Structures are given as structure tokens and as C-alpha cells.
Amino acid sequence: MIQAAKRLDDAVRQPDDRDGLLAAARLNWKLWTIIQADILDDESALTLEVRQNLLNLSNFIDKHTVGIITTPEASKLATLIEINKNIAAGLFDSMRNAAAAVSEEKAPSDTASVSSDDTISTSA
């Protein structure tokens, strides 16, 4: 996702490179086609609501990309760049939160309990 956003951003920085712009738009379109296939898979782990939202976003990206291919203008890429960056940031946050939750589950407790029946011996 970030790589596609970077390629789109590179195309914005070189607005006279029509072939680069089209290649970046097509690469992004391929990425979102893969995402569409994944969210339409019955075995997707995503919730129905997330799948519907991503599908709506994918449909928007399809239409927007067709507009870019029809009339290539670097200024049209900003929308796709922002979408990719926002989705990537959300995925990164999800992974970080999941990793933190796993770490908390595996971390030993900071408190130790000692019952009144336990004795501590200092002799060797």
C-alpha cells in the first residue's frame, strides 16, 4: 500500500512523465483489484461491515483510476495517495495494537503473591 502511494507520489513530482503516471495508476489499480478479490472471498477474516466499506472504497478507486487513465493529470493522483496512506496507517495501527495485546498476555505479572504459610529460608 505504501509502495503504491510512493509510486503515485513520484508520478506527481514528474507531471510531464505521462507513462510513469499511467504506470503508477495501473499499479495502484492492480493492488486494489487484489484487495477486492480478498474481501469478496467467503473465507475473509474481515467483518461484513469492513468488507462492505472496503468494497465501496475499491469501487471509488476503480472509477477514479479510469478517469486518470482517460485523462492523465498528476493532480488527480492526490486522492489515491491519501487513501493508500490512510489505509496503510490504519493497518499499521491494527498490527501494533494486536502486537501490544499479545505482549500484555505473555508478560509476567509484576506482582508476586506470598501466602502466610510460605517461609523464606536464607540459609544455603
C-alpha positions in Angstrom: 0.0 0.0 0.0 2.8 2.4 1.0 4.8 1.4 -2.1 1.9 2.1 -4.4 1.4 5.5 -2.6 5.1 6.3 -3.2 4.9 5.4 -6.9 1.9 7.7 -7.2 3.7 10.4 -5.3 6.7 10.0 -7.6 4.4 10.5 -10.6 3.0 13.7 -9.1 6.5 15.0 -8.8 7.1 14.3 -12.5 3.9 15.5 -14.1 5.4 15.5 -17.6 6.1 11.8 -17.5 2.7 10.5 -18.8 3.9 6.9 -19.0 5.1 7.0 -15.3 1.8 8.5 -14.2 -0.2 5.8 -16.1 2.1 3.0 -14.8 1.7 4.2 -11.2 -2.1 4.5 -11.6 -2.3 1.0 -13.1 -0.1 -0.5 -10.3 -2.4 1.0 -7.7 -5.4 -0.3 -9.6 -3.9 -3.8 -9.5 -3.3 -3.6 -5.8 -7.0 -2.6 -5.2 -8.1 -5.4 -7.5 -6.3 -7.8 -5.3 -7.9 -6.3 -2.3 -11.3 -6.6 -3.9 -10.7 -10.3 -4.6 -9.7 -10.8 -1.0 -12.7 -9.1 0.5 -15.1 -10.9 -1.8 -13.7 -14.3 -0.7 -16.2 -16.0 1.6 -13.4 -17.0 3.9 -12.2 -13.5 4.5 -11.5 -12.8 8.2 -12.8 -9.3 7.9 -16.2 -8.3 9.3 -19.0 -7.8 6.9 -19.0 -4.0 7.7 -15.3 -3.7 7.0 -15.7 -5.7 3.8 -18.5 -3.5 2.6 -16.6 -0.3 3.3 -13.5 -1.6 1.5 -15.6 -2.7 -1.4 -17.2 0.8 -1.6 -13.8 2.3 -1.5 -12.5 -0.1 -4.1 -15.4 0.9 -6.4 -14.5 4.5 -6.0 -10.8 3.8 -6.7 -11.9 1.9 -9.9 -13.9 4.8 -11.2 -11.3 7.4 -10.2 -8.5 5.4 -11.8 -10.5 5.1 -15.1 -10.8 8.9 -15.0 -7.0 9.2 -14.6 -6.3 6.7 -17.4 -8.8 8.5 -19.7 -7.4 12.0 -18.9 -4.0 11.6 -17.2 -3.4 14.5 -14.9 -0.9 14.4 -11.9 -3.3 16.4 -9.8 -5.8 13.5 -9.8 -3.4 11.2 -8.0 -3.5 13.1 -4.7 -6.8 11.4 -3.8 -5.4 7.9 -4.4 -2.2 8.8 -2.4 -4.3 9.9 0.6 -6.5 6.8 0.5 -3.5 4.5 0.4 -1.7 6.3 3.2 -4.7 6.3 5.4 -5.5 2.6 4.8 -1.8 1.8 5.4 -1.7 3.8 8.6 -4.9 2.0 9.9 -3.4 -1.4 9.1 -0.2 -0.4 10.9 -2.1 0.7 13.9 -4.1 -2.5 13.9 -0.9 -4.6 13.8 0.7 -2.5 16.5 -2.4 -2.8 18.8 -2.5 -6.6 18.2 1.2 -7.0 19.0 0.7 -4.9 22.2 -2.2 -7.1 23.2 -0.2 -10.3 22.7 2.8 -8.8 24.6 0.5 -8.0 27.5 -0.9 -11.5 27.6 2.6 -13.0 27.6 4.2 -10.6 30.1 4.7 -12.0 33.6 2.8 -10.4 36.3 4.5 -7.5 38.2 3.1 -8.6 41.5 4.0 -11.8 43.4 1.8 -13.3 45.9 3.1 -15.0 49.0 0.8 -16.8 51.4 1.2 -16.6 55.1 2.2 -20.3 55.1 5.2 -19.7 52.9 8.6 -19.3 54.6 11.7 -17.9 53.1 15.0 -19.5 54.0 18.2 -17.5 53.9 20.4 -20.5 54.8 22.2 -22.4 52.0 
